[in-house]
């Protein structure tokens, strides 16, 4: 599908994923919903690398992938223009991967404030990851001590060096105050949460 117009005009696009609830599956469903694909079919049961093979073999028509993974694992695809990229989710908002700077953010296709909040919910989950939670009424000074420890670790050049050594990725840690802010800004409207549950579930996508 060379253009977004062709993608949106097609019916029954086969979208690959790992399993219901997996992050790549969730985001593939979210892309399909926001882009307004016609009757997309979601094919699960693959691993990340198996999705690449399935795409090459024509078993599926589309997939979602992390920008870093795509840039490292499928550099030939990028260099030779073997696949098309129609949209991306900026996490955090405003931060683009340099290899995909020309790809529009998915939010530009959101047709309503409600859909933008659904996107914000997914973005918040990706930003916050697995937050560390303290018991209610923990003394503020104790919270500040832990936040300072995290901040010191994340800003330590040795941490960045070791992280890259073990993961081959550049670390992009979220500082405590940014983490706290992201959690506080998670949309909580029942309607938005209900639509989000439908989007990441196993049933039909909600209507727009």
SEDOMAR-722301 format. One record per residue: residue number from 1; y, z, x of N, C-alpha, C in turn. Coordinates in Angstrom, 2 decimals, always signed. Atoms other than C-alpha are relative to their C-alpha. Example, Ala and Ser with C-alpha at 12.3 -4.5 7.8 and 13.67 -1.06 7.14 Angstrom:
REM residues 2
SITE | 1 | -1.19 | +0.00 | +0.89 | -4.50 | +7.80 | +12.30 | +1.20 | +0.00 | +0.90
SITE | 2 | -1.19 | -0.06 | -0.82 | -1.06 | +7.14 | +13.67 | +1.09 | +0.73 | -0.77
END
This chain:
REM residues 208
SITE | 1 | -1.18 | +0.00 | +0.85 | +0.00 | +0.00 | +0.00 | +1.24 | +0.00 | +0.89
SITE | 2 | -1.08 | +0.12 | -0.96 | +2.87 | -1.30 | +2.11 | +1.30 | +0.63 | -0.42
SITE | 3 | -1.25 | -0.57 | +0.47 | +5.70 | -0.01 | -0.07 | -0.26 | +1.07 | -1.03
SITE | 4 | +0.15 | -1.05 | +1.00 | +6.28 | +2.98 | -2.29 | -0.10 | -0.61 | -1.40
SITE | 5 | +0.06 | +0.66 | +1.30 | +6.77 | +0.57 | -5.19 | -1.42 | -0.45 | -0.32
SITE | 6 | +1.39 | +0.43 | +0.21 | +3.28 | -0.89 | -4.72 | -0.91 | +1.20 | -0.24
SITE | 7 | +0.81 | -1.19 | +0.16 | +1.80 | +2.57 | -4.41 | +0.13 | +0.56 | -1.41
SITE | 8 | -0.25 | -0.57 | +1.31 | +3.39 | +3.76 | -7.62 | -0.44 | -0.93 | -1.14
SITE | 9 | +0.42 | +0.96 | +1.02 | +2.43 | +0.59 | -9.48 | -1.52 | -0.07 | -0.14
SITE | 10 | +1.47 | +0.08 | +0.02 | -1.28 | +0.85 | -8.58 | -0.59 | +1.08 | -0.90
SITE | 11 | +0.71 | -0.96 | +0.86 | -3.77 | +2.61 | -10.85 | -1.31 | +0.42 | +0.66
SITE | 12 | +1.28 | -0.49 | -0.51 | -6.66 | +4.82 | -9.76 | -0.09 | +0.12 | +1.50
SITE | 13 | +0.03 | -0.20 | -1.45 | -5.68 | +5.40 | -6.13 | -0.96 | +1.13 | +0.33
SITE | 14 | +0.98 | -1.01 | -0.42 | -8.51 | +7.30 | -4.43 | +0.61 | +0.82 | +1.14
SITE | 15 | -0.65 | -0.89 | -0.95 | -7.05 | +10.30 | -2.61 | -1.04 | +0.97 | +0.55
SITE | 16 | +1.02 | -0.84 | -0.62 | -9.29 | +12.11 | -0.13 | +0.48 | +1.41 | +0.28
SITE | 17 | -0.32 | -1.38 | -0.31 | -9.44 | +15.84 | +0.52 | -1.24 | +0.77 | +0.43
SITE | 18 | +1.12 | -0.82 | -0.43 | -11.60 | +18.65 | +1.85 | -0.70 | +0.64 | -1.19
SITE | 19 | +0.56 | -0.69 | +1.16 | -12.17 | +20.89 | -1.17 | +1.14 | +0.47 | -0.87
SITE | 20 | -1.02 | -0.51 | +0.91 | -10.30 | +22.17 | -4.19 | +0.55 | +1.32 | +0.57
SITE | 21 | -0.62 | -1.20 | -0.54 | -7.81 | +24.76 | -2.95 | +0.35 | -0.09 | +1.47
SITE | 22 | -0.33 | +0.18 | -1.41 | -7.71 | +23.51 | +0.63 | +1.42 | -0.54 | +0.12
SITE | 23 | -1.41 | +0.37 | -0.12 | -4.16 | +22.98 | +1.91 | +0.23 | -1.51 | -0.06
SITE | 24 | -0.16 | +1.45 | +0.01 | -4.62 | +19.23 | +2.51 | -0.23 | -0.55 | -1.41
SITE | 25 | +0.25 | +0.39 | +1.40 | -6.08 | +18.84 | -1.00 | +1.20 | +0.33 | -0.87
SITE | 26 | -1.15 | -0.42 | +0.80 | -3.23 | +20.82 | -2.52 | +1.19 | -0.92 | +0.21
SITE | 27 | -1.17 | +0.83 | -0.29 | -0.59 | +18.74 | -0.78 | -0.22 | -1.44 | -0.44
SITE | 28 | +0.30 | +1.34 | +0.49 | -2.33 | +15.47 | -1.61 | +0.24 | -0.07 | -1.51
SITE | 29 | -0.23 | -0.07 | +1.45 | -2.25 | +16.51 | -5.28 | +1.50 | +0.09 | -0.30
SITE | 30 | -1.44 | -0.15 | +0.20 | +1.39 | +17.52 | -4.97 | +0.73 | -1.32 | +0.24
SITE | 31 | -0.58 | +1.32 | -0.26 | +2.32 | +14.17 | -3.41 | -0.26 | -0.92 | -1.19
SITE | 32 | +0.37 | +0.88 | +1.11 | +0.46 | +12.35 | -6.19 | +0.81 | +0.32 | -1.25
SITE | 33 | -0.76 | -0.43 | +1.17 | +2.25 | +14.39 | -8.85 | +1.48 | -0.38 | +0.12
SITE | 34 | -1.43 | +0.26 | -0.17 | +5.77 | +14.09 | -7.45 | +0.29 | -1.50 | +0.10
SITE | 35 | -0.21 | +1.44 | -0.11 | +5.39 | +10.40 | -6.58 | -0.31 | -0.74 | -1.31
SITE | 36 | +0.30 | +0.61 | +1.30 | +4.12 | +9.75 | -10.09 | -1.09 | -1.04 | +0.06
SITE | 37 | +1.09 | +0.97 | -0.08 | +0.87 | +7.98 | -9.16 | -0.73 | -0.10 | -1.34
SITE | 38 | +0.68 | +0.26 | +1.27 | -1.02 | +6.42 | -12.07 | -1.49 | +0.32 | +0.10
SITE | 39 | +1.43 | -0.37 | +0.08 | -4.37 | +8.12 | -12.78 | -0.67 | +0.07 | +1.36
SITE | 40 | +0.65 | -0.11 | -1.31 | -5.16 | +9.05 | -9.16 | -1.35 | +0.70 | -0.11
SITE | 41 | +1.32 | -0.62 | -0.04 | -8.75 | +9.99 | -8.34 | -0.12 | +0.78 | +1.30
SITE | 42 | +0.06 | -0.86 | -1.18 | -9.34 | +12.90 | -5.96 | -1.46 | +0.14 | +0.45
SITE | 43 | +1.35 | +0.03 | -0.56 | -12.39 | +12.58 | -3.73 | -0.10 | +1.09 | +1.06
SITE | 44 | +0.09 | -1.13 | -0.93 | -13.42 | +15.80 | -1.98 | -1.33 | -0.01 | +0.76
SITE | 45 | +1.24 | -0.16 | -0.75 | -16.11 | +16.90 | +0.46 | +0.08 | -0.46 | +1.44
SITE | 46 | -0.18 | +0.48 | -1.37 | -14.67 | +15.57 | +3.73 | +0.58 | +1.09 | +0.89
SITE | 47 | -0.76 | -0.78 | -0.97 | -13.56 | +17.31 | +6.89 | +1.24 | -0.81 | +0.35
SITE | 48 | -1.22 | +0.71 | -0.36 | -10.21 | +16.36 | +8.41 | -0.26 | -1.32 | +0.70
SITE | 49 | +0.30 | +1.24 | -0.73 | -11.64 | +13.82 | +10.84 | -0.82 | -0.97 | -0.83
SITE | 50 | +0.78 | +0.88 | +0.88 | -14.07 | +12.50 | +8.23 | +0.92 | -0.76 | -0.96
SITE | 51 | -0.97 | +0.69 | +0.84 | -11.07 | +11.67 | +6.05 | +0.57 | -1.22 | +0.70
SITE | 52 | -0.51 | +1.14 | -0.77 | -9.77 | +9.43 | +8.83 | -1.00 | -1.15 | -0.04
SITE | 53 | +1.05 | +1.03 | +0.02 | -13.10 | +7.59 | +8.99 | -0.11 | -0.62 | -1.39
SITE | 54 | +0.10 | +0.50 | +1.37 | -13.25 | +7.31 | +5.20 | +1.15 | -0.95 | -0.32
SITE | 55 | -1.16 | +0.86 | +0.22 | -9.77 | +5.80 | +5.18 | -0.20 | -1.35 | +0.68
SITE | 56 | +0.25 | +1.25 | -0.74 | -10.76 | +3.24 | +7.81 | -1.07 | -0.84 | -0.67
SITE | 57 | +1.10 | +0.72 | +0.65 | -13.93 | +2.33 | +5.91 | +0.34 | -0.48 | -1.41
SITE | 58 | -0.36 | +0.39 | +1.35 | -12.11 | +1.91 | +2.62 | -0.64 | +0.85 | -1.07
SITE | 59 | +0.59 | -0.90 | +0.98 | -13.91 | +4.83 | +0.94 | +1.08 | +0.70 | -0.81
SITE | 60 | -1.15 | -0.58 | +0.68 | -10.53 | +6.33 | +0.06 | +1.21 | -0.87 | +0.32
SITE | 61 | -1.20 | +0.80 | -0.19 | -7.07 | +4.81 | -0.22 | +1.15 | +0.78 | +0.64
SITE | 62 | -1.12 | -0.81 | -0.49 | -4.87 | +7.73 | +0.82 | -0.49 | +1.39 | +0.37
SITE | 63 | +0.26 | -1.39 | -0.36 | -4.82 | +11.18 | +2.35 | +1.30 | +0.66 | +0.41
SITE | 64 | -1.11 | -0.78 | -0.52 | -2.40 | +13.93 | +3.31 | -0.42 | +0.56 | +1.35
SITE | 65 | +0.34 | -0.52 | -1.32 | -2.20 | +15.20 | +6.88 | +1.22 | +0.66 | +0.61
SITE | 66 | -1.09 | -0.64 | -0.73 | -0.13 | +17.50 | +9.07 | +0.57 | -1.00 | +1.01
SITE | 67 | -0.65 | +0.95 | -0.90 | +2.39 | +15.57 | +11.14 | -0.49 | +0.14 | +1.43
SITE | 68 | +0.47 | -0.21 | -1.38 | +1.29 | +17.15 | +14.43 | -1.40 | -0.57 | +0.19
SITE | 69 | +1.37 | +0.51 | -0.11 | -2.35 | +16.32 | +13.76 | -0.02 | -1.52 | +0.03
SITE | 70 | -0.05 | +1.46 | +0.06 | -1.55 | +12.73 | +12.86 | +0.53 | -0.58 | +1.30
SITE | 71 | -0.62 | +0.52 | -1.22 | +0.64 | +12.23 | +15.94 | -0.95 | +0.11 | +1.20
SITE | 72 | +0.91 | -0.20 | -1.13 | -2.07 | +13.55 | +18.28 | -1.32 | -0.73 | -0.19
SITE | 73 | +1.34 | +0.52 | +0.24 | -5.30 | +12.43 | +16.65 | -0.01 | -1.50 | -0.29
SITE | 74 | -0.03 | +1.40 | +0.44 | -4.19 | +9.05 | +15.34 | +1.19 | -0.76 | +0.57
SITE | 75 | -1.15 | +0.64 | -0.62 | -1.61 | +7.84 | +17.81 | -0.06 | -1.52 | -0.11
SITE | 76 | +0.15 | +1.46 | +0.10 | -3.03 | +4.31 | +17.68 | +0.44 | -0.49 | -1.38
SITE | 77 | -0.43 | +0.38 | +1.34 | -2.45 | +4.21 | +13.93 | +1.51 | -0.14 | -0.07
SITE | 78 | -1.46 | +0.01 | +0.01 | +1.21 | +5.00 | +14.52 | +0.55 | -1.14 | +0.84
SITE | 79 | -0.50 | +1.01 | -0.93 | +1.70 | +2.70 | +17.50 | -0.20 | -1.42 | -0.54
SITE | 80 | +0.32 | +1.34 | +0.50 | +0.08 | -0.28 | +15.76 | +0.35 | -0.20 | -1.48
SITE | 81 | -0.37 | +0.13 | +1.41 | +1.35 | +0.43 | +12.25 | -1.17 | -0.26 | -0.91
SITE | 82 | +1.22 | +0.26 | +0.77 | -2.17 | +0.58 | +10.82 | +0.00 | +0.68 | -1.37
SITE | 83 | -0.09 | -0.70 | +1.29 | -1.23 | +2.95 | +7.98 | +1.47 | +0.12 | -0.39
SITE | 84 | -1.36 | -0.12 | +0.51 | +1.83 | +3.50 | +5.81 | +0.28 | +1.45 | -0.39
SITE | 85 | -0.42 | -1.35 | +0.34 | +3.72 | +6.76 | +5.38 | +1.11 | -0.09 | -1.03
SITE | 86 | -0.94 | +0.15 | +1.10 | +5.56 | +7.12 | +2.09 | +0.91 | +1.20 | -0.21
SITE | 87 | -0.80 | -1.19 | +0.20 | +6.83 | +10.70 | +2.05 | -0.55 | +1.14 | +0.86
SITE | 88 | +0.43 | -1.17 | -0.77 | +6.67 | +14.01 | +3.90 | +0.60 | +1.25 | -0.63
SITE | 89 | -0.57 | -1.28 | +0.43 | +7.23 | +17.67 | +3.12 | +0.56 | +0.67 | +1.25
SITE | 90 | -0.64 | -0.65 | -1.15 | +9.71 | +19.22 | +5.52 | -0.21 | +1.50 | -0.10
SITE | 91 | +0.28 | -1.44 | -0.02 | +8.59 | +22.74 | +6.47 | +0.42 | +0.55 | +1.37
SITE | 92 | -0.93 | -0.34 | +1.07 | +10.98 | +24.48 | +6.79 | +0.84 | -1.21 | -0.41
SITE | 93 | -0.81 | +1.10 | +0.50 | +13.31 | +22.27 | +4.76 | +1.06 | -0.37 | +1.03
SITE | 94 | -0.99 | +0.48 | -0.95 | +15.48 | +20.11 | +6.99 | -0.56 | -0.28 | +1.39
SITE | 95 | +0.62 | +0.23 | -1.30 | +13.06 | +20.03 | +9.94 | -0.99 | -1.17 | -0.10
SITE | 96 | +0.87 | +1.18 | +0.00 | +11.48 | +16.63 | +10.58 | -0.72 | -0.14 | +1.33
SITE | 97 | +0.73 | +0.33 | -1.22 | +8.79 | +15.70 | +13.07 | +0.62 | -1.28 | +0.56
SITE | 98 | -0.68 | +1.18 | -0.57 | +10.36 | +13.18 | +15.51 | -0.71 | -1.32 | -0.25
SITE | 99 | +0.72 | +1.25 | +0.25 | +7.59 | +10.62 | +14.91 | +0.13 | -0.47 | -1.45
SITE | 100 | -0.08 | +0.36 | +1.42 | +8.28 | +10.67 | +11.17 | +1.42 | +0.21 | -0.54
SITE | 101 | -1.39 | -0.24 | +0.39 | +12.05 | +10.96 | +11.12 | +0.47 | -0.96 | -1.09
SITE | 102 | -0.42 | +1.00 | +0.98 | +12.33 | +7.80 | +9.01 | -0.67 | +0.16 | -1.35
SITE | 103 | +0.74 | -0.18 | +1.25 | +9.94 | +9.03 | +6.31 | +0.79 | +0.92 | -0.93
SITE | 104 | -0.79 | -0.84 | +0.91 | +11.78 | +10.37 | +3.23 | -0.71 | +1.28 | -0.40
SITE | 105 | +0.58 | -1.26 | +0.46 | +11.26 | +13.94 | +2.17 | -0.47 | -0.16 | -1.44
SITE | 106 | +0.58 | +0.12 | +1.33 | +9.10 | +14.27 | -0.93 | +0.98 | +0.43 | -1.09
SITE | 107 | -0.95 | -0.50 | +0.99 | +11.93 | +16.11 | -2.67 | +0.90 | -1.10 | -0.56
SITE | 108 | -0.85 | +1.09 | +0.49 | +13.87 | +12.85 | -2.94 | -0.63 | -0.72 | -1.20
SITE | 109 | +0.70 | +0.63 | +1.13 | +11.25 | +11.72 | -5.50 | -0.14 | +0.95 | -1.19
SITE | 110 | +0.10 | -0.97 | +1.08 | +11.44 | +14.89 | -7.59 | +1.01 | -0.37 | -1.09
SITE | 111 | -0.87 | +0.47 | +1.07 | +12.86 | +13.93 | -10.97 | +0.72 | +1.09 | -0.76
SITE | 112 | -0.62 | -1.10 | +0.75 | +13.94 | +17.37 | -12.15 | +0.11 | +1.24 | +0.88
SITE | 113 | -0.12 | -1.27 | -0.71 | +14.99 | +20.81 | -11.01 | -1.31 | +0.76 | -0.02
SITE | 114 | +1.30 | -0.65 | +0.10 | +11.62 | +22.07 | -12.22 | -0.95 | -0.50 | +1.09
SITE | 115 | +0.88 | +0.56 | -1.02 | +9.75 | +19.70 | -9.90 | +0.45 | +0.42 | +1.40
SITE | 116 | -0.49 | -0.46 | -1.31 | +12.00 | +20.70 | -7.01 | -0.44 | +1.43 | +0.26
SITE | 117 | +0.46 | -1.38 | -0.17 | +11.01 | +24.31 | -7.63 | -1.50 | +0.04 | +0.28
SITE | 118 | +1.44 | +0.10 | -0.30 | +7.32 | +23.33 | -7.65 | -0.17 | -0.32 | +1.48
SITE | 119 | +0.02 | +0.34 | -1.42 | +7.93 | +21.75 | -4.24 | +0.40 | +1.20 | +0.85
SITE | 120 | -0.46 | -1.17 | -0.75 | +9.81 | +24.84 | -3.09 | -1.10 | +1.05 | +0.10
SITE | 121 | +1.11 | -0.96 | +0.00 | +6.79 | +26.95 | -4.04 | -1.01 | -0.37 | +1.08
SITE | 122 | +0.93 | +0.44 | -1.03 | +4.48 | +24.86 | -1.84 | +0.60 | +0.18 | +1.39
SITE | 123 | -0.66 | -0.14 | -1.29 | +7.01 | +24.82 | +0.99 | +0.03 | +1.46 | +0.44
SITE | 124 | -0.04 | -1.42 | -0.32 | +7.33 | +28.60 | +0.81 | -1.35 | +0.51 | +0.47
SITE | 125 | +1.34 | -0.42 | -0.42 | +3.56 | +29.07 | +1.04 | -0.31 | -0.48 | +1.41
SITE | 126 | +0.25 | +0.54 | -1.34 | +3.43 | +26.82 | +4.11 | +0.83 | +0.72 | +1.05
SITE | 127 | -0.88 | -0.68 | -0.94 | +6.38 | +28.57 | +5.74 | -0.49 | +1.41 | +0.29
SITE | 128 | +0.36 | -1.41 | -0.18 | +5.16 | +32.11 | +5.14 | -1.39 | +0.18 | +0.58
SITE | 129 | +1.35 | -0.10 | -0.59 | +1.54 | +31.43 | +6.10 | -0.73 | +1.24 | -0.48
SITE | 130 | +0.69 | -1.25 | +0.30 | -0.22 | +34.79 | +6.26 | +0.89 | +1.16 | +0.41
SITE | 131 | -0.97 | -1.05 | -0.37 | +2.52 | +37.44 | +6.16 | -0.66 | +1.35 | +0.22
SITE | 132 | +0.43 | -1.38 | -0.20 | +2.04 | +40.96 | +7.44 | +0.72 | +0.86 | -1.04
SITE | 133 | -0.54 | -0.78 | +1.11 | +2.54 | +43.43 | +4.58 | -0.13 | +1.49 | +0.31
SITE | 134 | +0.01 | -1.45 | -0.18 | +3.47 | +47.10 | +4.84 | -0.06 | +0.68 | -1.37
SITE | 135 | +0.07 | -0.72 | +1.28 | +2.89 | +49.75 | +2.15 | +1.38 | +0.19 | -0.60
SITE | 136 | -1.30 | -0.26 | +0.64 | +5.65 | +50.32 | -0.41 | +0.64 | +1.27 | +0.56
SITE | 137 | -0.80 | -1.15 | -0.44 | +8.42 | +52.73 | +0.64 | -0.17 | +0.33 | +1.47
SITE | 138 | +0.05 | -0.21 | -1.45 | +7.70 | +52.31 | +4.35 | +1.43 | +0.18 | +0.50
SITE | 139 | -1.34 | -0.29 | -0.51 | +10.69 | +53.77 | +6.21 | +0.60 | -1.24 | +0.66
SITE | 140 | -0.65 | +1.21 | -0.52 | +13.20 | +51.04 | +7.09 | +0.00 | -0.04 | +1.51
SITE | 141 | -0.02 | -0.02 | -1.47 | +13.39 | +52.19 | +10.71 | -1.35 | -0.42 | +0.59
SITE | 142 | +1.32 | +0.42 | -0.45 | +9.63 | +51.66 | +11.03 | -0.16 | -1.52 | -0.15
SITE | 143 | +0.02 | +1.45 | +0.21 | +9.99 | +48.16 | +9.58 | +0.74 | -0.70 | +1.12
SITE | 144 | -0.82 | +0.61 | -1.05 | +12.71 | +47.39 | +12.11 | -0.71 | +0.01 | +1.36
SITE | 145 | +0.75 | -0.06 | -1.27 | +10.50 | +48.52 | +15.00 | -1.04 | -1.12 | +0.06
SITE | 146 | +1.00 | +1.06 | +0.04 | +7.73 | +46.15 | +13.92 | +0.64 | -1.39 | +0.08
SITE | 147 | -0.70 | +1.28 | -0.05 | +10.18 | +43.29 | +13.36 | +0.48 | -0.31 | +1.41
SITE | 148 | -0.47 | +0.19 | -1.39 | +11.63 | +43.81 | +16.84 | -1.15 | -0.38 | +0.91
SITE | 149 | +1.17 | +0.32 | -0.83 | +8.13 | +43.70 | +18.32 | -0.43 | -1.45 | -0.21
SITE | 150 | +0.34 | +1.39 | +0.28 | +7.35 | +40.40 | +16.57 | +1.03 | -0.94 | +0.63
SITE | 151 | -1.06 | +0.84 | -0.55 | +10.71 | +38.96 | +17.59 | -0.13 | -0.12 | +1.53
SITE | 152 | +0.14 | +0.00 | -1.46 | +10.17 | +39.95 | +21.23 | -1.17 | -0.88 | +0.43
SITE | 153 | +1.18 | +0.82 | -0.32 | +6.72 | +38.35 | +21.22 | +0.30 | -1.48 | -0.18
SITE | 154 | -0.24 | +1.40 | +0.32 | +7.84 | +35.12 | +19.57 | +1.02 | -0.65 | +0.94
SITE | 155 | -1.01 | +0.55 | -0.90 | +10.76 | +34.71 | +21.98 | -0.42 | +0.05 | +1.46
SITE | 156 | +0.52 | -0.11 | -1.37 | +8.64 | +35.41 | +25.07 | -0.54 | -1.36 | +0.46
SITE | 157 | +0.50 | +1.28 | -0.51 | +8.13 | +32.19 | +27.12 | -1.50 | +0.01 | +0.27
SITE | 158 | +1.42 | -0.09 | -0.29 | +4.66 | +33.45 | +28.07 | -0.83 | -0.19 | -1.28
SITE | 159 | +0.67 | +0.21 | +1.29 | +3.68 | +33.56 | +24.39 | -0.08 | -1.49 | -0.31
SITE | 160 | -0.03 | +1.44 | +0.27 | +4.73 | +29.92 | +24.01 | -1.00 | -0.74 | +0.91
SITE | 161 | +0.92 | +0.62 | -0.96 | +2.76 | +28.98 | +27.11 | -1.46 | +0.22 | -0.40
SITE | 162 | +1.38 | -0.32 | +0.37 | -0.42 | +30.75 | +25.99 | -0.39 | -0.66 | -1.33
SITE | 163 | +0.28 | +0.63 | +1.29 | -0.16 | +29.43 | +22.44 | -0.35 | -1.47 | +0.19
SITE | 164 | +0.25 | +1.42 | -0.24 | +0.06 | +25.86 | +23.65 | -1.30 | -0.21 | +0.77
SITE | 165 | +1.23 | +0.09 | -0.79 | -2.78 | +26.46 | +26.10 | -1.23 | +0.04 | -0.90
SITE | 166 | +1.17 | -0.19 | +0.84 | -5.18 | +27.57 | +23.37 | -0.06 | -0.93 | -1.21
SITE | 167 | -0.02 | +0.83 | +1.21 | -4.07 | +25.30 | +20.52 | +0.40 | -1.44 | +0.25
SITE | 168 | -0.52 | +1.33 | -0.35 | -2.53 | +22.26 | +22.27 | +1.20 | -0.38 | -0.86
SITE | 169 | -1.17 | +0.24 | +0.84 | +0.34 | +22.58 | +19.77 | +1.20 | +0.79 | +0.52
SITE | 170 | -1.21 | -0.74 | -0.31 | +3.92 | +23.61 | +20.31 | +0.17 | +1.11 | -1.03
SITE | 171 | -0.17 | -1.08 | +0.98 | +4.49 | +27.04 | +18.72 | +1.33 | -0.12 | -0.74
SITE | 172 | -1.23 | +0.00 | +0.80 | +7.01 | +27.19 | +15.89 | +0.01 | +1.27 | -0.85
SITE | 173 | +0.07 | -1.26 | +0.75 | +6.99 | +30.89 | +14.94 | +1.23 | +0.22 | -0.86
SITE | 174 | -1.09 | -0.34 | +0.90 | +9.11 | +32.11 | +12.06 | +0.40 | +1.44 | +0.29
SITE | 175 | -0.47 | -1.35 | -0.34 | +11.24 | +35.10 | +12.99 | -0.03 | +0.89 | -1.25
SITE | 176 | +0.17 | -0.92 | +1.14 | +10.93 | +38.23 | +10.80 | +1.03 | -0.17 | -1.11
SITE | 177 | -1.03 | +0.11 | +1.04 | +14.26 | +37.81 | +9.01 | -0.12 | -1.30 | -0.80
SITE | 178 | +0.21 | +1.27 | +0.69 | +13.50 | +34.18 | +8.18 | -1.24 | +0.06 | -0.90
SITE | 179 | +1.23 | -0.19 | +0.78 | +10.02 | +35.14 | +6.99 | +0.31 | +0.77 | -1.28
SITE | 180 | -0.37 | -0.84 | +1.14 | +11.44 | +37.82 | +4.72 | +0.82 | -0.80 | -1.01
SITE | 181 | -0.86 | +0.80 | +0.86 | +14.05 | +35.42 | +3.34 | -0.82 | -1.03 | -0.78
SITE | 182 | +0.84 | +1.01 | +0.64 | +11.43 | +32.73 | +2.61 | -0.81 | +0.60 | -1.15
SITE | 183 | +0.78 | -0.66 | +1.04 | +9.31 | +35.19 | +0.62 | +0.88 | +0.38 | -1.19
SITE | 184 | -0.92 | -0.40 | +1.06 | +12.32 | +36.47 | -1.34 | +0.42 | -1.19 | -0.86
SITE | 185 | -0.47 | +1.19 | +0.72 | +13.22 | +32.90 | -2.33 | -1.10 | -0.78 | -0.71
SITE | 186 | +1.10 | +0.68 | +0.69 | +9.78 | +31.95 | -3.71 | +0.30 | -0.05 | -1.50
SITE | 187 | -0.25 | +0.10 | +1.45 | +10.30 | +30.61 | -7.27 | -1.01 | +0.84 | -0.78
SITE | 188 | +0.87 | -0.89 | +0.77 | +8.89 | +33.01 | -9.85 | -0.02 | -0.31 | -1.49
SITE | 189 | +0.00 | +0.35 | +1.42 | +9.52 | +31.25 | -13.17 | -1.42 | -0.33 | -0.47
SITE | 190 | +1.35 | +0.24 | +0.51 | +6.31 | +31.25 | -15.27 | -0.32 | -1.48 | -0.17
SITE | 191 | +0.25 | +1.43 | +0.21 | +6.71 | +27.55 | -16.12 | -0.31 | -0.70 | +1.33
SITE | 192 | +0.20 | +0.61 | -1.32 | +6.97 | +26.56 | -12.45 | -1.36 | +0.40 | +0.57
SITE | 193 | +1.28 | -0.49 | -0.50 | +3.99 | +28.72 | -11.50 | -1.16 | -0.66 | -0.75
SITE | 194 | +1.05 | +0.64 | +0.80 | +1.94 | +27.27 | -14.37 | -0.23 | -1.44 | +0.42
SITE | 195 | +0.14 | +1.39 | -0.43 | +2.65 | +23.69 | -13.28 | -0.62 | -0.06 | +1.38
SITE | 196 | +0.55 | -0.02 | -1.36 | +1.89 | +24.55 | -9.67 | -1.51 | +0.24 | -0.04
SITE | 197 | +1.43 | -0.27 | +0.13 | -1.50 | +25.96 | -10.70 | -0.76 | -1.24 | -0.45
SITE | 198 | +0.63 | +1.24 | +0.45 | -2.29 | +22.73 | -12.52 | -0.07 | -1.02 | +1.14
SITE | 199 | -0.06 | +0.98 | -1.08 | -1.20 | +20.64 | -9.54 | -1.09 | +0.26 | +1.03
SITE | 200 | +0.97 | -0.29 | -1.06 | -3.48 | +22.45 | -7.07 | -1.40 | +0.26 | -0.54
SITE | 201 | +1.31 | -0.25 | +0.60 | -6.39 | +22.79 | -9.50 | -0.90 | -1.22 | +0.05
SITE | 202 | +0.99 | +1.08 | +0.00 | -9.35 | +20.53 | -10.23 | +0.14 | -0.94 | -1.19
SITE | 203 | -0.14 | +0.81 | +1.20 | -8.22 | +19.16 | -13.58 | +1.04 | -1.09 | +0.15
SITE | 204 | -1.03 | +1.05 | -0.05 | -5.81 | +16.36 | -14.48 | +1.35 | +0.54 | +0.45
SITE | 205 | -1.35 | -0.40 | -0.39 | -2.32 | +16.47 | -13.01 | +0.85 | +0.20 | -1.24
SITE | 206 | -0.88 | -0.17 | +1.16 | +0.37 | +17.74 | -15.38 | +0.86 | -1.23 | -0.21
SITE | 207 | -0.87 | +1.13 | +0.28 | +2.53 | +15.16 | -17.08 | +1.41 | +0.34 | +0.47
SITE | 208 | -1.37 | -0.21 | -0.47 | +6.10 | +14.66 | -15.85 | +0.99 | -0.45 | -1.06
END
